[in-house]
Amino acid sequence: MKKRKLLALALAGALSVGLLAGCSDGQKDPDPSSSQPVSGDKVIKIGVFEPASGDNGAGGKQETLGMKYANSVCPTVEINGETYTVELVPADNQSSNDKAPSAAQTLISAGVSVVLGSYGSGVSIAASDIFGDAGVPAIGVTCTNPQVTAGNSHYFRICFLDPFQGTVLANFAKQNSGATKAYCLAKLGDDYSVGLCNYFMQAFGEENCVYETFPDGTSDYSSYVTNAKNNGCDVFFAPVSTEAAALIIDQAAAQDLGMPMLAGDTWDSNVVIEAAKGKSNIDLYVTTFYQEGGNTEFDEGFKAYLNSDSTAMSENGGNDMIAAVSAMGYDAYFVALEALKAAGSTDPAAVMAALPGVTYEGVSGAIAFDDVNGDAIRDAAYVKHCNTETAAWDFVAVQTID
């Protein structure tokens, strides 16, 4: 029997909710930057397992901002007829596979009922056994590597997976630019970039790809840009961290790369936009989970939240551009609330049993879990183009696989 099936049978049926469903009275947190209890004696703790530092710190902060904003919109949840104040408990995994288990243990020790995160597949995989051994469910937000959920019953996720994303990117490279030879660059030992490059190459044709990796601590990518040009490649694919992305863009512009650049969801960041700003010889496309303008209510509310709090604005990179990971963090928070309500309990085991049957109509689209690995049933990705003149992302298409 499929591994989620027994858990799913514990539910009477799937739940469907609106944008703000789950709030007992629709009240707002008087201090949107705070995740501490605002009212009542009963508290439910949700763990925030995200990088606030390291290579993926910028993305982790933006993903966390979506959760913090959701918590300000809906700071309470009704569980079995009682109102609980939701407390977000953060733990910085430092973008490090070595540090991830201790960050996970911090959340377990804090008594969380469910965990959200992480931005970064490697840290999610590294911490998985900690959550599993403690019997605490985790909801991956944008960790796209299949290994996050494979072979376990405690890790779920709300995003699409890299086999899908890699195929979308490969198809787009062929269809949009007529590329017949691709240069692929990953970080050595990084589950996300190595995995996504492999899926891209499988779809594009490995015999038509030049693949290289760079070690941790690299800051000079000029030789990789040179290699892409010297090998006669038509497209440059580098699904690496935002920190590395900014440096790669600088060096690609300096050498006049001369071919489109492609990346996955990690490059959907205002850090990348800022790096590409004014560089007219950069032609960059990314795949991601959400396009600003997709949900007016969310967009307006989130921008107001950012503009009302200088710390939040700083964590968003200094402007109110909406990153897709923030929308995903927002949706993940409400999925967690739905699981708590369905469980009728704060017991992690009950929440884990409830999760397979939870559905949610989020700002990023409809969310439901398959009964094999607890992965989101998603079949579309947004493709965006970096407008180096306006310093914004231009929507290109919603891409699927036929």
Salt bridges, closest charged atoms under 4 A:
ASP55 OD2 - LYS187 NZ 2.77
GLU82 OE2 - LYS42 NZ 3.57
ASP216 OD1 - LYS187 NZ 3.02
ASP250 OD1 - LYS279 NZ 3.26
ASP268 OD1 - LYS384 NZ 3.25
ASP283 OD1 - HIS385 NE2 2.73
GLU292 OE2 - LYS303 NZ 2.93
GLU315 OE1 - LYS68 NZ 3.57
ASP320 OD1 - LYS303 NZ 3.52
GLU338 OE2 - LYS341 NZ 2.77
ASP371 OD1 - LYS2 NZ 3.98
ASP371 OD2 - LYS5 NZ 2.60
ASP375 OD1 - ARG157 NE 2.68
